[in-house]
Amino acid sequence: MKSTQEEAVAVFTNWKANSSEIQVMLAADGVRVGFLGTVVEVSDSSVRILGSNGAEAVLTLAGALFDWGHRQDEPIATRFESILKVSLAHCDFMVAE
């Protein structure tokens, strides 16, 4: 389901408030990175996620497209309750709880 930037910020804010452990996955040309982490900072324009072993992701939300889904909405079986997909001009970013 397509989402607005405001809705995506609300999701990240909820994950931060609940100290939810989330799976972070980044895909760009020839690169795929993933780690478990927690949201530590949220603003209207960016999100900062820290993971174990020093992993860190800072996601700029300006100009991004958002797609929000729940387990029952996904076409394939998944262990995640919810998934937020963020599409930027140069990469795709997926965060799942």
Contacts in CASP RR format, 6 or more apart in sequence:
PFRMAT RR
TARGET T0000
AUTHOR 0000-0000-0000
METHOD contacts of the structure
MODEL  1
MKSTQEEAVAVFTNWKANSSEIQVMLAADGVRVGFLGTVVEVSDSSVRIL
GSNGAEAVLTLAGALFDWGHRQDEPIATRFESILKVSLAHCDFMVAE
1 67 0 8 1.000
1 68 0 8 1.000
1 69 0 8 1.000
1 73 0 8 1.000
2 65 0 8 1.000
2 66 0 8 1.000
2 67 0 8 1.000
2 68 0 8 1.000
3 11 0 8 1.000
3 66 0 8 1.000
3 67 0 8 1.000
3 68 0 8 1.000
3 84 0 8 1.000
4 66 0 8 1.000
5 44 0 8 1.000
5 61 0 8 1.000
5 63 0 8 1.000
5 64 0 8 1.000
5 66 0 8 1.000
6 44 0 8 1.000
7 66 0 8 1.000
7 68 0 8 1.000
8 61 0 8 1.000
8 64 0 8 1.000
8 66 0 8 1.000
8 68 0 8 1.000
8 84 0 8 1.000
8 86 0 8 1.000
9 42 0 8 1.000
9 43 0 8 1.000
9 44 0 8 1.000
9 47 0 8 1.000
9 61 0 8 1.000
11 68 0 8 1.000
11 82 0 8 1.000
11 84 0 8 1.000
12 39 0 8 1.000
12 42 0 8 1.000
12 47 0 8 1.000
12 84 0 8 1.000
12 95 0 8 1.000
13 42 0 8 1.000
14 20 0 8 1.000
15 22 0 8 1.000
15 38 0 8 1.000
15 39 0 8 1.000
15 95 0 8 1.000
15 97 0 8 1.000
16 38 0 8 1.000
16 39 0 8 1.000
16 40 0 8 1.000
16 41 0 8 1.000
16 42 0 8 1.000
19 38 0 8 1.000
20 38 0 8 1.000
20 39 0 8 1.000
20 97 0 8 1.000
21 36 0 8 1.000
21 37 0 8 1.000
21 38 0 8 1.000
21 97 0 8 1.000
22 36 0 8 1.000
22 37 0 8 1.000
22 38 0 8 1.000
22 39 0 8 1.000
22 49 0 8 1.000
22 95 0 8 1.000
22 96 0 8 1.000
22 97 0 8 1.000
23 34 0 8 1.000
23 35 0 8 1.000
23 36 0 8 1.000
23 37 0 8 1.000
23 80 0 8 1.000
23 95 0 8 1.000
23 96 0 8 1.000
23 97 0 8 1.000
24 33 0 8 1.000
24 34 0 8 1.000
24 35 0 8 1.000
24 36 0 8 1.000
24 37 0 8 1.000
24 49 0 8 1.000
24 51 0 8 1.000
24 55 0 8 1.000
24 57 0 8 1.000
24 93 0 8 1.000
24 94 0 8 1.000
24 95 0 8 1.000
25 32 0 8 1.000
25 33 0 8 1.000
25 34 0 8 1.000
25 93 0 8 1.000
25 94 0 8 1.000
25 95 0 8 1.000
25 96 0 8 1.000
26 32 0 8 1.000
26 33 0 8 1.000
26 34 0 8 1.000
26 57 0 8 1.000
26 91 0 8 1.000
26 92 0 8 1.000
26 93 0 8 1.000
26 94 0 8 1.000
27 91 0 8 1.000
27 92 0 8 1.000
27 93 0 8 1.000
27 94 0 8 1.000
28 90 0 8 1.000
28 91 0 8 1.000
28 92 0 8 1.000
31 91 0 8 1.000
34 55 0 8 1.000
35 51 0 8 1.000
35 52 0 8 1.000
35 53 0 8 1.000
35 55 0 8 1.000
35 57 0 8 1.000
36 51 0 8 1.000
36 52 0 8 1.000
37 49 0 8 1.000
37 50 0 8 1.000
37 51 0 8 1.000
37 52 0 8 1.000
37 55 0 8 1.000
38 49 0 8 1.000
38 50 0 8 1.000
38 51 0 8 1.000
39 47 0 8 1.000
39 48 0 8 1.000
39 49 0 8 1.000
40 48 0 8 1.000
40 49 0 8 1.000
40 50 0 8 1.000
41 47 0 8 1.000
41 48 0 8 1.000
42 48 0 8 1.000
44 61 0 8 1.000
45 60 0 8 1.000
45 61 0 8 1.000
45 62 0 8 1.000
46 58 0 8 1.000
46 59 0 8 1.000
46 60 0 8 1.000
46 61 0 8 1.000
47 58 0 8 1.000
47 59 0 8 1.000
47 61 0 8 1.000
48 56 0 8 1.000
48 57 0 8 1.000
48 58 0 8 1.000
48 59 0 8 1.000
49 56 0 8 1.000
49 57 0 8 1.000
49 58 0 8 1.000
49 59 0 8 1.000
49 95 0 8 1.000
50 56 0 8 1.000
57 93 0 8 1.000
59 86 0 8 1.000
59 93 0 8 1.000
60 88 0 8 1.000
61 86 0 8 1.000
63 88 0 8 1.000
63 89 0 8 1.000
64 86 0 8 1.000
64 87 0 8 1.000
64 88 0 8 1.000
65 86 0 8 1.000
65 87 0 8 1.000
66 84 0 8 1.000
66 85 0 8 1.000
66 86 0 8 1.000
66 87 0 8 1.000
67 84 0 8 1.000
67 85 0 8 1.000
67 87 0 8 1.000
68 82 0 8 1.000
68 83 0 8 1.000
68 84 0 8 1.000
68 85 0 8 1.000
69 82 0 8 1.000
69 83 0 8 1.000
69 84 0 8 1.000
70 81 0 8 1.000
70 82 0 8 1.000
70 83 0 8 1.000
71 78 0 8 1.000
71 80 0 8 1.000
71 81 0 8 1.000
71 82 0 8 1.000
74 83 0 8 1.000
78 96 0 8 1.000
80 96 0 8 1.000
80 97 0 8 1.000
81 97 0 8 1.000
82 96 0 8 1.000
82 97 0 8 1.000
83 94 0 8 1.000
83 95 0 8 1.000
83 96 0 8 1.000
83 97 0 8 1.000
84 94 0 8 1.000
84 95 0 8 1.000
84 96 0 8 1.000
85 92 0 8 1.000
85 93 0 8 1.000
85 94 0 8 1.000
86 92 0 8 1.000
86 93 0 8 1.000
86 94 0 8 1.000
86 95 0 8 1.000
87 93 0 8 1.000
END
